[in-house]
């Protein structure tokens, strides 16, 4: 299994390590909208900063709060734009640990799980990379349990593969379990042990 355009089995120098790299699905129109929005927002931010520095004292408190909120919004939009175009998810499996990482060049979120506590590696139904409700977030902001591939880590569920199709996820899970059957369902672990 070498991979599709979405997910790739990476070659590592270690025979005891499997590494999968997945890039988010590209959304041209969303990216274009975010680029235009960021240019306009950046101009508005600079204008507000100019007014803050040169404006009357009555506006300083309001513009200070406005700039703070606007900065957070712009950083969020920039993070989403970077995620859509150069973001990546990585799943690294060894006998000692399973690590899930979501990253863009300026920020990385990793979850490293001790191999002895990992069980129940499975492919679930496809989860959209885009939230269907306000309780879920895309990309880097997605919860640690989001993804089509899931495994149990103690009392937590950890996910990988935002927007990955179920069939692709099953191929990844099958490949990992061929090399590391200890990460399979608990019933299979008891039968093997």
VENZITA-V838228 format. One record per backbone hydrogen bond with DSSP energy under -0.5 kcal/mol. CO is the residue of the C=O (numbers start at 1). NH is the residue of the N-H. If there is no record, write none. Layout:
((CO:NH) (CO:NH))
This chain:
((2:9) (6:23) (7:4) (8:10) (8:21) (10:19) (13:15) (14:17) (16:95) (18:93) (19:10) (20:91) (21:8) (22:89) (27:31) (28:32) (29:33) (30:34) (31:35) (32:36) (33:37) (34:38) (35:39) (36:40) (37:41) (38:42) (39:43) (40:44) (41:45) (42:46) (43:47) (44:48) (45:49) (46:50) (47:51) (48:52) (49:53) (50:54) (51:55) (56:59) (56:60) (57:60) (57:61) (59:63) (60:64) (61:65) (62:66) (63:67) (64:68) (65:69) (66:70) (67:71) (68:72) (69:73) (70:74) (71:75) (72:76) (73:77) (74:78) (75:79) (76:80) (77:81) (78:82) (79:83) (80:84) (81:85) (82:86) (82:87) (83:87) (88:103) (89:22) (90:92) (90:101) (91:20) (92:99) (93:18) (96:115) (97:94) (98:113) (99:92) (100:111) (101:90) (102:109) (103:88) (104:107) (107:104) (109:102) (111:100) (111:113) (113:98) (114:117) (115:118) (117:154) (119:152) (122:124) (122:150) (127:163) (133:136) (138:141) (139:142) (143:146) (144:159) (148:124) (149:160) (150:122) (151:158) (152:119) (153:156) (156:153) (158:151) (160:149) (161:148) (161:164) (165:169) (166:170) (167:171) (168:172) (169:173) (170:174) (171:175) (172:176) (173:177) (174:178) (175:179) (176:180) (180:183) (181:184) (183:121) (184:120) (185:189) (186:190) (187:191) (188:192) (189:193))
